[in-house]
């Protein structure tokens, strides 16, 4: 699964079950989507691929 975050968007690419699992984990997080995106922009952790395939 691939996750890309922009200043005002979050894009997830993968199988349906992978996206649902990622959304569930984000829903348990105390930050709102806006706060999470701001922190991602500060940390420049975009895109994230969870260490699976460095070419995606």
NUVO-42535 format. One record per residue: residue number from 1; x negated, y, z of N, C-alpha, C in turn. Coordinates in Angstrom, 2 decimals, decimal comma. Layout:
N
R    n     n.c1     n.c2     n.c3    ca.c1    ca.c2    ca.c3     c.c1     c.c2     c.c3
R  NUM        X        Y        Z        X        Y        Z        X        Y        Z
...
//
This chain:
56
R    n     n.c1     n.c2     n.c3    ca.c1    ca.c2    ca.c3     c.c1     c.c2     c.c3
R    1    -0,83    -1,18     0,00     0,00     0,00     0,00    -0,88     1,24     0,00
R    2    -0,41     2,26    -0,68    -1,16     3,51    -0,77    -0,30     4,64    -0,22
R    3    -0,91     5,50     0,58    -0,23     6,65     1,15    -0,99     7,90     0,75
R    4    -0,29     8,85     0,17    -0,88    10,12    -0,21    -0,10    11,22     0,48
R    5    -0,82    12,16     1,09    -0,16    13,26     1,78    -0,61    14,57     1,18
R    6     0,34    15,44     0,93     0,07    16,79     0,45     0,49    17,78     1,51
R    7     0,41    19,07     1,20     0,78    20,07     2,21     2,25    20,00     2,61
R    8     3,12    19,53     1,71     4,55    19,47     2,04     5,20    18,17     1,62
R    9     4,40    17,12     1,42     5,01    15,87     0,98     4,20    14,67     1,46
R   10     4,87    13,56     1,52     4,25    12,28     1,84     4,72    11,30     0,79
R   11     3,79    10,66     0,10     4,13     9,70    -0,95     3,57     8,34    -0,55
R   12     4,43     7,34    -0,55     4,03     5,98    -0,24     4,28     5,12    -1,47
R   13     3,27     4,34    -1,84     3,37     3,46    -3,00     3,04     2,06    -2,54
R   14     3,95     1,13    -2,79     3,72    -0,25    -2,41     4,99    -1,05    -2,53
R   15     4,95    -2,24    -1,99     6,14    -3,09    -1,97     7,15    -2,51    -0,98
R   16     8,41    -2,84    -1,18     9,46    -2,32    -0,32     9,25    -2,64     1,14
R   17     8,83    -3,87     1,44     8,64    -4,25     2,85     7,46    -3,50     3,46
R   18     6,45    -3,16     2,65     5,31    -2,40     3,15     5,71    -0,97     3,50
R   19     6,54    -0,38     2,65     6,98     0,99     2,88     7,89     1,04     4,10
R   20     8,81     0,08     4,22     9,68     0,04     5,39     8,88    -0,10     6,68
R   21     7,86    -0,95     6,68     7,02    -1,13     7,87     6,27     0,16     8,20
R   22     5,76     0,84     7,19     5,05     2,10     7,43     5,99     3,16     7,97
R   23     7,21     3,23     7,43     8,19     4,20     7,93     8,60     3,90     9,36
R   24     8,71     2,62     9,69     9,03     2,26    11,08     7,93     2,71    12,03
R   25     6,67     2,52    11,63     5,57     2,93    12,50     5,51     4,45    12,62
R   26     5,82     5,17    11,55     5,86     6,63    11,63     7,03     7,10    12,50
R   27     8,14     6,39    12,47     9,30     6,77    13,27     9,02     6,63    14,77
R   28     8,16     5,69    15,13     7,80     5,51    16,55     6,81     6,55    17,04
R   29     6,17     7,27    16,13     5,17     8,26    16,48     5,86     9,51    17,03
R   30     5,29    10,15    18,05     5,96    11,31    18,64     5,92    12,57    17,78
R   31     5,05    12,64    16,78     4,96    13,83    15,93     6,06    13,85    14,87
R   32     6,48    15,06    14,51     7,41    15,18    13,38     6,60    15,05    12,09
R   33     7,30    14,87    10,98     6,62    14,75     9,69     5,82    16,02     9,38
R   34     6,38    17,17     9,67     5,69    18,43     9,41     4,39    18,52    10,21
R   35     4,43    18,17    11,50     3,22    18,20    12,33     2,19    17,19    11,83
R   36     2,66    16,01    11,45     1,75    14,97    10,96     1,04    15,42     9,69
R   37     1,79    16,04     8,75     1,20    16,52     7,50     0,17    17,62     7,76
R   38     0,46    18,52     8,71    -0,50    19,57     9,04    -1,79    18,98     9,60
R   39    -1,68    17,98    10,45    -2,88    17,34    11,01    -3,66    16,61     9,93
R   40    -2,97    15,98     8,99    -3,64    15,29     7,90    -4,40    16,29     7,04
R   41    -3,82    17,47     6,80    -4,48    18,49     6,00    -5,73    19,00     6,70
R   42    -5,66    19,17     8,02    -6,83    19,63     8,77    -7,94    18,61     8,75
R   43    -7,57    17,32     8,83    -8,57    16,27     8,88    -9,05    15,82     7,53
R   44    -8,39    16,26     6,46    -8,73    15,85     5,09    -8,81    14,34     4,94
R   45    -7,81    13,66     5,48    -7,76    12,21     5,39    -6,82    11,81     4,25
R   46    -6,96    12,42     3,10    -6,02    12,22     2,00    -6,77    11,73     0,78
R   47    -6,41    10,74     0,04    -5,39     9,76     0,38    -5,94     8,70     1,33
R   48    -5,07     8,03     2,01    -5,48     6,95     2,89    -5,07     5,64     2,25
R   49    -5,93     4,65     2,32    -5,57     3,35     1,77    -5,84     2,24     2,78
R   50    -6,03     2,61     4,03    -6,20     1,65     5,12    -7,34     0,66     4,88
R   51    -8,36     1,06     4,14    -9,54     0,25     3,96    -9,37    -0,98     3,08
R   52    -8,28    -1,06     2,37    -8,03    -2,26     1,56    -8,84    -2,24     0,28
R   53    -8,55    -1,32    -0,61    -9,22    -1,26    -1,89    -9,71     0,18    -2,08
R   54   -11,02     0,40    -2,10   -11,52     1,77    -2,18   -11,26     2,45    -3,52
R   55   -10,78     1,72    -4,52   -10,56     2,30    -5,84    -9,14     2,79    -6,05
R   56    -8,29     2,69    -5,04    -6,91     3,18    -5,16    -6,74     4,43    -4,36
//
